Amino acid sequence: VGWVILGGLAWQPALLIAVAVLIVTCPCALGLAVPAVQVIASGRLMKQGILLKSGTALERLVGVDTVVFDKTGTLTRGRPTLRGEDVPDADLREAARLAGASKHPLARALTRAAPGVPVAEGVREEPGCGLALPTSAGEIRLGKRAWCGDPDAPEADGPELWLARPGQAPVRFAFDDPLRPDAAEVVRALQAQGCEVVLMSGDRPETVRRVAAELGLADWTAAATPQDKAERLEHLTAAGRRVLMVGDGLNDAPALAAASVSVSPSSAVDISQTAADAVFQGERLAPVLELLATARRAGRLVKQNFGLAIGYNMLAVPLAVAGFVTPLVAAVCMSGSSLLVTGNALRLSLQGR
């Protein structure tokens, strides 16, 4: 049909030129400049266990200059173990009844230490504090020292939970929660890239200070509530910083939503995964570096694609207007420009391998 139409137009050079101009200026290359890169970037990340949940996450990751980490379950493995201290079995089982209602790493550690204990009905989770169970004798609490512990007890050198019951002395459960194997390496790499790295945790100052020292972080905050974290991120954003928040807990959800862009591990609670722009799998923290690196490469390729598309039009359109391009050649050139930006985007799948 096309050849018939073109044959009928053979005696009308002006119309042939018009057709060539229309074909050669088809904005396919411009239309593919961004989607082609995003699709390939998403596929590259997916192969490495990273799921992008937002279509604009890559664009927002490009300008990140500040990275804020939660501690438990983010910088640490998130699978703490209960220390073999002399805790009465009755106290452990009572604590496990409340802990079973939470996905917090320390609560999970308690349930693993007391398998088979049924979860109590009516347990309420207080973000940044712990768990509460109303009873006829009063409220039973399981959580942080300031909320239900003994302020005069000696400080533990690691994570802890306290069990408080009406008329009884609080009981402490101490845990070991090692850092992710590459946490220090990732922090150093981020700092080498010029990023400011911040640690914000709801844990006690002693525990957070020790982790910050291990990682070489000077900017850290302990005993931070969900509101504290969100306010700090809002202040950083107001100061012109582009903030990436990495967190996994219930108390991290407001901060994840307040950040310029946010990431959660796949072990995070549902509300944190929902609030995050990306979710990564595995015990390593390296996906954070991969996300930033891929986003920056994708940003460069998008700019290159726009340059290629604009350059093509600046060259092809004048030639078509001058009558040097036939409709058939225009169609080939138009298709070639689309293949050019797509091929340039494919370079992202090969970089870093």
C-alpha positions, -999 to +999 in steps of 0.1 A: +000+000+000+029+023+009+045+018-025+012+025-043+008+057-024+044+068-030+040+059-067+010+081-069+029+109-053+059+106-075+049+136-096+045+158-065+080+165-051+067+189-025+044+162-010+073+137-011+094+161+009+066+167+034+062+129+038+099+125+044+100+153+069+070+137+088+087+103+089+122+115+097+109+136+126+090+108+143+099+112+180+105+075+186+141+080+197+130+107+222+102+086+234+126+056+240+154+076+256+142+072+292+120+040+292+147+019+275+172+028+302+148+023+330+137-011+318+173-023+314+183-008+348+153-025+365+162-059+349+199-055+360+188-048+396+162-076+396+189-101+387+208-090+418+179-093+441+168-057+441+132-048+434+123-012+423+088-003+435+087+032+422+091+044+386+109+075+397+133+059+422+163+058+398+159+095+391+158+104+428+187+081+436+210+100+412+214+131+434+218+113+468+244+129+489+233+117+524+226+081+535+208+075+568+209+040+582+189+023+609+209-001+630+190-033+640+181-054+610+197-029+586+234-025+595+232-056+616+221-090+603+187-087+619+188-122+634+200-116+670+204-145+693+194-146+730+224-148+752+227-179+774+221-159+806+203-174+836+167-163+827+139-183+843+120-204+818+087-189+830+099-154+823+111-164+789+078-180+780+059-150+792+080-127+771+076-150+741+038-147+744+041-110+736+071-113+712+051-136+689+029-106+679+058-086+665+083-089+636+110-069+653+143-088+651+147-090+689+111-102+693+117-129+667+149-139+686+127-145+718+102-166+699+130-187+685+144-192+720+110-204+732+095-224+704+059-235+706+047-207+729+013-195+718+009-158+710-012-138+735-044-122+721-047-084+724-010-075+722-006-039+711+026-026+694+039+008+704+063+021+677+096+030+692+087+015+726+077-022+724+047-044+730+019-041+756-007-066+768-036-054+789-046-078+817-069-076+847-038-071+870-024-044+849-004-039+817+024-063+807+051-047+787+080-060+766+103-034+751+130-008+757+145+000+791+131+035+793+096+022+787+095-009+809+130-016+823+150-009+854+169+025+850+193+015+878+204-018+863+239-021+848+241-013+811+243-042+787+269-041+759+245-051+733+208-051+724+183-058+751+146-062+759+128-058+792+098-076+805+077-056+830+047-071+849+025-056+876+040-062+910+072-079+898+107-067+891+116-061+855+135-089+837+162-082+811+169-103+780+203-096+764+211-104+728+240-106+703+233-091+669+265-089+647+269-064+619+262-075+583+294-089+568+300-060+545+286-031+566+319-014+573+330-018+536+298-003+523+300+027+548+336+034+537+326+031+500+297+056+505+320+080+523+346+077+496+319+087+471+314+119+490+282+108+508+275+118+544+266+087+563+243+090+594+233+063+619+199+068+636+186+041+660+160+037+687+185+016+707+204+027+738+233+051+734+259+025+746+249+001+719+247+027+691+280+043+701+297+009+699+283+002+664+292+037+652+327+033+664+331+000+646+319+016+614+338+049+618+306+070+619+308+104+637+272+114+631+249+090+651+218+093+672+204+069+698+171+064+715+154+080+684+117+078+682+099+075+648+091+112+650+127+120+658+139+102+627+113+118+604+121+153+617+158+148+612+152+137+576+129+167+570+156+190+584+182+175+561+159+178+531+151+215+540+189+221+541+191+210+505+204+175+511+192+145+490+186+118+515+185+080+511+170+063+541+177+026+547+156+010+574+135-020+582+115-015+614+080-003+622+096+028+637+114+035+604+083+038+582+078+076+588+114+082+580+113+061+549+083+081+537+100+114+545+133+107+527+141+118+492+143+081+483+142+050+506+153+013+506+144-016+529+157-052+532+133-080+523+133-089+560+117-056+569+082-054+583+054-050+558+048-013+565+084-005+559+086-024+526+054-006+515+069+028+523+102+021+506+110+028+470+132-003+466+136-036+485+167-058+484+174-094+494+202-112+511+224-107+542+248-082+525+244-044+524+262-041+490+228-037+471+227-001+485+259+006+465+246-012+435+214+008+435+233+041+436+258+030+410+231+018+386+211+049+391+240+072+383+249+051+352+213+052+341+212+090+345+243+094+323+228+071+296+195+090+296+214+122+290+234+105+262+202+092+247+186+126+247+218+140+231+217+113+204+180+119+196+184+156+194+215+153+173+197+130+149+169+154+145+192+184+140+210+165+112+181+147+096+154+173+095+173+200+075+184+173+050+148+162+047+135+197+042+161+203+016+148+173-004+179+151+001+160+124+019+134+102+003+105+087+024+122+053+023+155+067+035+136+087+062+120+055+075+154+037+077+169+067+095+140+069+119+142+032+128+180+035+131+177+064+156+154+042+178+179+013+175+207+037+184+192+049+217+181+013+226+217+000+219+231+028+240+208+018+269+219-018+266+254-008+276+240-006+312+235-044+312+272-049+304+288-023+327+303-035+358+306-071+346 
